[in-house]
Amino acid sequence: MPHPIGPICLIGLIGPILPAAAQTTNTPTADAPHIHEVQQPLQPAEAAAAKNISDAKIAEYQKRFEEGYALQQAGKPDEALKIYDGILAEQPDAKRSLLEAGRISFQTGNLPKAEAYLEKLHEIVPDFPEAIELLIQINQQLGRDVRVELLVRDFTDLRASGKISGLKDSLCFVRERLPFHDENIVVSQFFDYTADPNTVWMGEVYDSTGKLKQRLLLNYDNDATRALRAKDEKFAHTQVFTWIGHDIKDGQVTTINAYLQIFALPDYNKFRSAMLVILANPPKPIYSAPVPTGAGQ
């Protein structure tokens, strides 16, 4: 049976450099380095669409939106959605209502409806980070690989452009959320794995209470890559990646484990398959190091 990562060798060719590779995670605490959603102010985005509407009407839309948002935060998504839909019936281009209606529909499993809201928002405002991130997750769940990659490209370009304050400081975004036994996995994709902390993808396991239990990362190893390329010219274009696991207890990373090295970057679907296998049945580490209590605090 082929290995889930595909036909790439799993060898210890760079053994002496492996401890350094394991430390490139740069995340000794359980707080992962993400700023997934760049929250834009809860202001009446409706006003942008309501060019010829009175200030009083705009204020009414804002008040209705805030009532819907309060219901949403209180765990009453159906009631909130009715308010957002009411606003959208009158103002189809109401941006924040489109965003929150799309978010609710996605969270409640209505992917076609979520996509409709968010594609409308993306059409109106192509540079809305939260809409792009949610559309990536929706299309990932629908198995639309090409659409996902196009959205990822647009998201990466938007970050590089500097148009959105705060997005430049985001290291990664959520690509997928998936069930895992009685728990959940949040999979994040990093914008640039050649930059610190050199992570390509990260899977985090949360229990039913929302507590982080386990983390698995695929990290780019720049030192090992340079060493391998210097060793033999036939490896001139090879890149080395290491699977790293974090043991987490009471909100703290207690141990960093390096499981294996690969010499080509798998596509996302191969990464996902391998991640599920490793999380379900972690292999014996080829390198393991405890994290001192209080490290990184």
Summary of the structure (lengths in Angstrom):
residues: 297
radius of gyration: 21.8
end to end distance: 43.7
largest distance: 72.0
contacts: 912
relative contact order: 0.16
helix: 44%
strand: 20%
